[in-house]
């Protein structure tokens, strides 16, 4: 039986799976919903298995036991969630689990030493040095993940409520949010009781759009997120990182809002988190040792 390798990059918004053959040729790729294991390990496994199955179908793979799977997942730093996830049954030949940041850093520097800051739905800074990793931030929304889209969206909701109460000036952005909720504050409150990070993160494209139109609230929020991202960049630099790749849906668009000092530390990633997850699939990259 031929062997195949599958890399999975799972965050708070989406889960991507890519399958390659023994020569590294991509034979299948798919995308599904959130795979943050802190939102529920069974829920995350369902998204992951769905993405892998769709990619395997593209590749013509019917026996999933030929797959070695590298998982780079949001929330994997939480040990109890990591253990619970890895205890779930699966059909694969091999499965190794580490954080989405670890996978992204592996990809950005092709397994060599380097550092990254990810700013997507969430955020994290990570450096890999001779097999050892240093992590800053990334302790999940809402207590951490500053610089990510979820925190940006949460701040937007807070400021929109202040604008509604005439405690700050309203703007096109705050008017947009109110219209999104049918100008019903009760609807916002009820929504907030069950809203997930990706729900808050949905507003980040509009923040970028209106910031380019000089909307005061959008510019304030975007600069605040840039300051958060810069804090992570400079924090890694203080820990010895001299080259840092900035990644993620927010990170890739926020460079112009960073100071020249922070920008001078940035380098282009060599590959994406999917490539890092595929490197993980070839070995044991478990964040924690498996219980025997």
C-alpha positions in Angstrom: 0.0 0.0 0.0 1.3 3.5 -0.9 1.9 5.9 1.9 0.5 9.4 1.9 1.0 12.4 4.2 -1.7 14.8 5.3 -1.1 18.2 6.9 -4.0 19.9 8.7 -4.0 23.6 9.7 -7.0 24.2 12.0 -7.9 27.6 13.5 -10.9 29.3 15.0 -12.5 30.0 11.6 -11.5 27.2 9.2 -9.7 23.9 8.9 -7.6 23.1 5.8 -6.3 19.6 4.9 -3.7 18.9 2.2 -2.5 15.4 1.2 0.7 14.7 -0.7 2.2 11.4 -2.0 5.7 10.1 -1.1 7.2 12.4 -3.7 5.6 15.5 -2.1 3.1 16.0 -4.9 -0.2 17.5 -3.8 -3.0 15.0 -4.6 -5.9 16.5 -2.6 -6.9 19.6 -0.6 -10.1 20.6 1.2 -11.4 23.2 3.7 -14.1 22.9 6.4 -15.1 24.8 9.5 -13.4 25.6 12.8 -11.0 23.1 14.3 -10.1 25.0 17.6 -10.0 22.1 20.0 -11.0 24.4 22.9 -14.4 24.7 21.3 -14.9 21.0 21.8 -12.6 18.1 20.8 -15.3 16.1 19.1 -16.4 19.2 17.2 -12.8 19.8 16.1 -12.3 16.2 15.1 -15.4 16.2 13.0 -14.2 19.2 11.1 -10.8 17.7 10.6 -12.1 14.3 9.5 -14.4 16.0 7.1 -11.6 18.0 5.5 -9.3 14.9 5.3 -12.1 12.8 3.8 -12.8 15.4 1.2 -9.1 15.7 0.3 -8.7 11.9 0.2 -11.7 11.7 -2.1 -10.0 14.1 -4.5 -6.8 11.9 -4.3 -8.7 8.7 -4.9 -7.8 7.4 -1.4 -10.3 5.0 0.0 -8.3 3.5 2.9 -7.4 6.2 5.3 -5.0 3.9 7.2 -2.4 4.9 4.7 -2.3 8.5 5.9 0.2 9.9 8.3 -1.4 13.1 9.6 0.3 16.2 11.1 -2.2 18.4 13.0 -1.4 22.1 13.6 -4.4 23.2 15.6 -5.6 26.2 17.6 -6.1 25.4 21.3 -3.6 22.6 21.3 -1.5 24.3 23.9 -4.1 23.5 26.5 -2.9 20.2 27.9 -6.2 18.7 29.0 -7.8 19.5 25.6 -4.7 18.1 23.9 -5.0 14.8 25.9 -8.8 14.6 25.3 -8.4 15.1 21.6 -5.6 12.6 21.2 -7.7 10.0 23.1 -10.4 10.1 20.4 -10.4 7.2 17.9 -9.3 7.9 14.3 -8.6 5.8 11.2 -5.2 7.1 10.3 -1.8 5.3 10.3 -0.2 8.0 12.4 -1.3 11.3 14.0 0.8 14.0 15.7 -0.6 17.2 17.3 0.9 20.5 18.0 -0.3 24.1 17.9 -1.2 26.1 14.8 1.6 28.4 15.7 4.1 25.5 15.7 2.9 24.3 12.3 3.1 27.9 10.9 6.7 28.3 12.2 7.7 24.9 10.8 6.4 26.0 7.4 7.7 29.6 7.5 11.3 28.3 8.0 10.9 24.8 6.5 11.7 23.2 9.8 14.8 25.4 10.5 15.3 27.9 13.3 13.0 31.0 13.1 10.2 33.0 14.6 6.7 34.0 13.6 3.8 36.1 14.7 0.4 34.8 13.6 -2.5 37.3 13.6 -5.6 35.6 12.3 -8.8 35.0 14.2 -6.4 34.7 17.2 -2.8 35.6 17.7 0.5 34.1 19.0 4.2 34.5 18.8 6.5 31.5 18.5 10.2 30.9 18.0 11.8 27.5 17.2 15.5 27.2 18.2 17.2 23.8 17.8 14.1 21.9 18.4 13.0 24.0 21.4 10.0 26.3 21.1 9.3 29.6 22.9 5.7 30.8 22.9 4.3 34.2 23.8 0.6 35.1 23.9 -1.9 32.8 22.2 -3.8 31.8 25.4 -7.1 32.1 23.6 -10.0 34.6 23.3 -11.1 36.6 25.2 -8.3 36.7 27.8 -5.4 36.7 25.2 -5.1 36.8 21.4 -4.6 40.5 21.1 -3.9 41.5 17.6 -6.3 38.9 16.2 -9.6 39.4 14.5 -11.7 38.2 17.4 -10.3 40.7 19.8 -10.6 43.4 17.2 -14.3 42.5 16.7 -14.9 42.4 20.4 -13.5 45.9 20.8 -15.7 47.0 17.8 -18.8 45.8 19.5 -17.8 47.5 22.8 -17.1 50.8 21.0 -20.3 50.6 19.0 -22.3 50.3 22.2 -20.5 53.4 23.6 -21.3 55.3 20.4 -24.9 54.3 20.7 -25.0 55.7 24.2 -23.3 58.9 23.1 -20.2 58.2 25.1 -18.1 58.5 22.0 -18.7 59.8 18.4 -20.5 57.5 16.1 -19.0 56.7 12.7 -19.8 54.8 9.5 -18.3 51.7 11.2 -20.4 51.8 14.3 -23.5 52.6 12.1 -22.6 49.5 10.1 -22.5 47.3 13.2 -25.8 48.6 14.5 -27.4 48.0 11.1 -26.0 44.4 11.1 -28.0 43.8 14.3 -31.1 45.6 13.0 -30.4 48.5 15.3 -31.5 46.3 18.2 -29.2 46.4 21.3 -31.0 43.4 22.8 -30.1 41.4 19.6 -26.4 42.3 20.2 -26.5 41.3 23.8 -28.2 37.9 23.0 -25.7 37.3 20.2 -22.8 38.0 22.5 -23.9 35.2 24.9 -23.1 32.5 22.3 -20.7 34.3 19.9 -17.5 32.4 19.0 -14.2 34.0 18.1 -15.0 33.6 14.4 -18.2 35.5 14.9 -16.4 38.5 16.3 -13.7 38.1 13.6 -16.3 38.5 10.8 -16.1 42.3 11.3 -12.4 42.6 10.6 -12.7 43.0 6.8 -15.1 45.9 7.3 -12.7 47.5 9.8 -9.9 47.4 7.2 -12.2 48.7 4.5 -13.4 51.7 6.4 -9.9 52.4 7.9 -8.8 53.0 4.3 -11.6 55.5 4.0 -10.3 57.3 7.2 -13.2 56.3 9.4 -12.0 57.4 12.9 -13.2 54.3 14.8 -11.9 51.9 12.2 -8.5 53.6 12.2 -8.4 53.5 16.0 -9.2 49.8 16.1 -6.7 48.9 13.4 -4.0 50.9 15.1 -4.8 49.2 18.4 -4.4 45.8 16.7 -1.2 46.9 15.1 0.2 47.9 18.4 -0.7 44.4 19.8 0.9 42.7 16.9 4.0 44.9 17.3 4.2 44.0 21.0 4.5 40.3 20.0 7.1 41.0 17.3 9.3 43.0 19.7 8.7 40.5 22.5 10.2 37.8 20.2 13.1 40.1 19.3 13.9 40.5 23.0 14.1 36.7 23.2 16.7 36.6 20.5 14.7 36.4 17.3 16.3 38.4 14.5 14.0 37.3 11.6 10.3 37.1 12.2 7.6 36.1 9.7 4.3 37.8 10.1 1.4 35.5 9.1 -2.4 35.2 9.2 -5.3 37.1 7.7 -4.8 40.1 9.9 -1.0 40.0 10.0 -0.6 40.0 6.2 -2.7 43.2 5.9 -1.4 45.2 8.9 2.2 45.6 8.1 1.8 49.2 7.0 0.4 50.1 10.4 3.6 48.9 12.2 6.5 51.1 13.2 9.7 51.0 11.1 11.5 49.2 13.9 9.0 46.4 13.9 8.9 46.2 10.1 12.7 45.9 9.9 12.5 42.6 11.7 10.1 41.0 9.3 10.9 38.5 6.6 8.8 36.6 4.1 7.7 33.1 5.2 9.2 30.4 2.9 5.9 28.4 3.0 2.6 28.3 4.8 1.2 26.5 7.8 0.0 23.7 5.6 3.6 23.0 4.6 4.6 23.0 8.2 1.8 20.5 9.1 3.0 18.2 6.3 6.5 18.3 7.8 5.0 17.4 11.1 3.3 14.4 9.5 6.7 12.9 8.8 7.6 12.5 12.4 6.7 12.9 16.1 5.9 16.5 16.8 3.5 16.0 19.7 3.4 19.0 22.1 2.9 16.6 25.0 3.9 12.9 25.5 1.1 10.5 25.0 0.0 8.6 28.0 0.7 4.8 27.9 
